[in-house]
Amino acid sequence: MDRFDKVYLSKVFTDTQVPDGVIERENVTIGGTGFYYDKAAPLLAEVEHIMPDYHLYDSWVEDKLHNGGTRKDYTYYLDYSIGFLTRGCFRQCSFCVNQNYKSCSRHASVYEFMDPSRPKLCFLDDNFFACPDWRGLISEVKETGKRFQFKQGLDERLLTDDKIHELMSWPYDGDYIFAFDNIADRPVIEAKLKRIRELYPTTKKHFKFYVLCGYDRGGVYDNAFWLRDIQDTFERVKILAHYGALPYIMRFEKAYTSPYAGIYTRIAGWCNQPSIFKKFTFREYCICKGMNSGYNKYKRDYQSFLADGGTKGSAWRDMESFLSQAPQIADKYFDLAG
């Protein structure tokens, strides 16, 4: 790093590690939400709106592909133009880095960051449908003829019949992603899901919801919170499964050090693999996952597995531990099918 007059270092996530001694160097300037969270200084306009350098990682990607990686593993480096159509969100969620915004507004034309040679578009907008000019922006996107996706998700609570019809007409790339972060949103989430199914009962399009768990809006994090949060997480999963939507568990950092970290891990493992979620109940998943490599032989026949000397793996033990601590939650949700 001493070979350069100036080094700019940015990171997105607060838990990204920086080697010791780097930040202290006189020629290094740091920035980004990973360092400053919601207090980061805004970029200069000419930097914010510059065309991205999509070839920055070419040699790194080539090395990964040469050493056994697949194009699918690095598709966002190779196939997508990535940027923001809008900025901001009016929700001001306490867990979000964008909580200082009070509205959503137009940020850029898709042509500002689109590489014509790349076949797909990826948008990182926080709440696209909250922008008053969403229709004008999406018309511009559709003019490109490229498939696209909103990687951060869309706000299902803002859907109207008009927006649902528009949504279903998109040449969409992958699953439609929304969020179900709070059980208190149940009435509106269910109403919108029901309306989608009423308008498009035979659609083959897939709907996925980020499900935040392990976050206490009151900041208490006592045992009562953990049990309530696990129950609320299972309930949201149950609601989504009822409407044929897929949950994707997003664990807040506190969940990793929770007394119930094991059960959070198992819920995520079950939900975040659609092929597993659709075929196994939570109980079956934990048992089969915990067969210590014996699943291919025994499938769901765990009694024979144990009779033949098999031992219970960590997933099985986590499930049984929670069952003994909170049988009322286990009885209600462990046999839930995806």
Buried (B, 14 or more C-beta within 10 A) or exposed (E): EEEEEEBEBBBEEEEEEEEEEEEEEEEBEBBBBBBEEEEBEEEEEEEEBEEEEBEEBEEEBEEBBEEEEEEEEBEEBBBBBBBBBBBBBEBEBEEBBBBEBEEBEBBBBBEBBBBEEBBBBBBEBBBBBBBEEBEEBBEEBBEBEBBBBBBBBBBBBBBEEEBBEBBBEBEBBBBBBBBBBBBEBBEEBBEBBEBBBEEBEEEEEBBBBBBBBBBBEEEEBEEEBBBBBBBBBBBBBBBBBEBEBBBBBBBBEBBEEBEBBBBBBBBBBBBBBBEBBEEBBBBBBBBBBBBBEBBEEBEBBBEEBBEEEBEBBBBBBBBBEBBEBBEEBBEBBBEBEB
